[in-house]
Each structure stands twice: as C-alpha cells, then as structure tokens.
Amino acid sequence: MVKNELIQRSPVRIFEKSIHGGLGAGEIGIIASQSGVGKTSVLVQLALDKLLQGKKVIHVSFNQHSDYVLAWYADIFDEFIKKKNLENADDVRDEIVRNRVLLNFNQDGITDEQIRKSLTALIVDGGVKAEAVIIDGFDFYRSGKERLEKTKEFARTLGLEIWYSCTAKGKEPFYDKRGIPLVISGYADLADVIIILEPRSDHIELSVPKDRDTFNPEHMGLRLDPRTLLILEGK
C-alpha cells in the first residue's frame, strides 16, 4: 500500500468524522480513561496520522522516559507496516522522525510558563512549524483549570491543536452523569472534545461525551484492539 492510500483509509478519518472533522487550530481535545487502557496509543496514532501527511508534531510527555514514547511510535508504525504492507517504509519512517519532536518533563520540576516558552521557542524561533501538540501524562488531579485556560489561550495564539491524556483514578465513579471525568467536570467547557476509552470484554470502546457545545454521550463506531491497541473500525 502506498502512503497516500494508508492515510485515506486510516480509521483516524472515521475518528475525525465522529467529531465533526477532528480538532481545529486553537482547540483542545482530551482522551480519558483509567490507567493502562490505551490513551498513549490513541495519542500516538493521532500524531502518526499527522506525521504521515508530512505535518510536524511536538509530543510532550510527563513522568515517562523518552525511550518509552519512542517505543510506542516504533511499535505502532511497525503494526501499520505489518497490516498494510506499506511501500517505502524506511523512507516514510525517516520522514516521521524528521517531523516529530519529543519533549520529556517532570511535572514537579518545571512550570507551565517554562513549558510554553520551550514550545514557543521551537515553533516560532526554531522553525518547527508544528500543527499539533500531544501532551501525555499530565496529572489533572494536581493542577487543572488554570493550566487548561492558559493552554487554550496558547493554542489559539499559535494556531495549534492540542491533545491531552487524562487518567481517571481513585474510587469509582470516575465520571459524572454526562460521562465527563470527574477530575475535569468543573471546567469541561474549556475542552472542545472529550473522548472516553471504555474497556469491554473483547475490545476497548471509544465514546464522545463532549463535542464542542454538545454534551451527548455517543459511540464513535470505533474500538481499540486489546492486543495491539490500534484503532479499528466497527464494534
């Protein structure tokens, strides 16, 4: 399969259609679930879809070594090759590496302002004209609303789409009556799209409790393979 065909036939196209074309510039999306369900995998697949299109992505990771994130990208790309028989895979891999920037931070050791300055330096001064920023592993239980407000302003200023992961933890219930994670339910209006990963007996289901101004839980017609954690069509 050639790269363009892979992009056109990707389940990410259905993912985007389910949320009215995907995130736009200046918008924030949140992928939420309990720990270990597949949030990082979904974020990496969204990032890889951008990278396959020749766009630049900055992946910010908290509390994870860069080797861990690199392994996710390598493993998921290898699964793509295996399933789709991608032509010129080595050339495509090299292009992905050129267009991807990985940043690793400890939430205790850096301020939000320092992170924004680092991103601005890369995007504005460093020539990394990223379209999307992935923020994985940020702990909303320790700092949330103010961070999201400033991130929203930052996204609008630089024309970025920003995806967060959010881990629901502690005792159940993890979600409010709208299906919004309790940890962010008080300021869910700051997120444009919220997607929940829900473990089932033989798959992981994706649902959308918030899409812009609509709080209307519904299924996306997508699931994760519990073995590979790849996005698949159907239920």
C-alpha angles and dihedrals in degrees: 000000000000120000096251091054090049090054094048094047096042117124085231086078088062090043089056093044089054090060098041098268100330128271119332132209110296094020131120127214128189127204108200136185142122117289118292098015099115112278095133091048092054092047092049091049091051089049093047090052089057092044092051087057090056094254124136123246132188114207115200116193129189124203094358130103116243089241089064092055093044089053091055091053093046095046095047093045089050089052089052090053092047095049100037103030091229115207120230089012094167092054091048091049091053091050091051092052091050093052098044127083120190121201124184122198138173109227091218094051105050138045127231089245091056091051092050090049090052091050093046091050090053097044103036104026103021099051095240095138094191121185095192138032122200116204111191129179099015110153108231090183090070101038127003131133100045090044092051093047092054093042089053091053090046092050092051093047094052097032094242132153109219127198122195131189117221123194117212107212143159122048125344139293093067095173137048125235091278091055092252117140107259092228091066101024093106093060103023088130088076091066118074095200131020121189125188126206110213121191115228131180095272106009146017114254126213119216134175115222092169131033110169107297095352122094099191118133111221138152121256099215086245135107141176122246102239090217102048098016088224119150110255134184122246134024 
